[in-house]
Every structure is written in C-alpha cells, then in structure tokens.
Amino acid sequence: MADMRRTEAEKAAEAKRWEPGPESEDTLPWGLEIALEDPELSKLGNPALSVGQSVTLSGVAVVESVSAEEEGGSQRRRVRLQITDLELTTERSNADRAQSLFGGGG
C-alpha cells in the first residue's frame, strides 16, 4: 500500500489549486466520495482508469472521532475516519488481495 500522507510541497500546491466541486445529485451520501488527483494517482502507480469502470479500493484509516447523540427518541451515530494508506487496483486475484491485507509467507 502507498503512504497517502501529503508532502509539504503537495500541501502548498493543493492550496493553490483547490476549488469546491459541483454539488452531486447522486443518491449516494456526500461522505462516501473521495477525489484523487495527480499526486495521489502517482503514488498509486498511475492506473489507467475510465469513467464507469469498477475498481477495488483497499485502505487503512485511523478513527479520528466517534460520537453519538440522541434527540427526540432517535439516536444518531457518527464515526470520522482519516485515510492514511490506499491501494487501487483494477484486476487482482484472491491471493494478491490476501498478500496485501495480511502479508505473506506464513
């Protein structure tokens, strides 16, 4: 897996290029989308991707916060994750997936 922490140079470059994206009218919740740009794609090996293609996304995240609140008899929970490592693949065998997740050898 690639370490996804940004370098100082990447942070400075992002501050110059970042703009809010257009609002999505998809049925998926806002928090389930991630955007990867050139620096991140480079770290992931510059995969050749096309719109509509399915990919396998594997990652490691740190739980940054866990909260729950109750209002009007219903409970709402929230967990905030910070993704630290990612792997993006288009085709993999089960053995390759196991190697990435659990290490190899035995």
Stockholm file with secondary structure:
# STOCKHOLM 1.0

chainA/1-106         MADMRRTEAEKAAEAKRWEPGPESEDTLPWGLEIALEDPELSKLGNPALSVGQSVTLSGVAVVESVSAEEEGGSQRRRVRLQITDLELTTERSNADRAQSLFGGGG
#=GR chainA/1-106 SS CEECCCCHHHHHHHHHHCCCCCCCCCSSCGGGCCCCCHHHHHHTTCCCCCTTCCCEEEEEEEEEEEEEEEETTEEEEEEEEEEEEEEEESSCCHHHHHHHHHCSCC
#=GC SS_cons         CEECCCCHHHHHHHHHHCCCCCCCCCSSCGGGCCCCCHHHHHHTTCCCCCTTCCCEEEEEEEEEEEEEEEETTEEEEEEEEEEEEEEEESSCCHHHHHHHHHCSCC
//
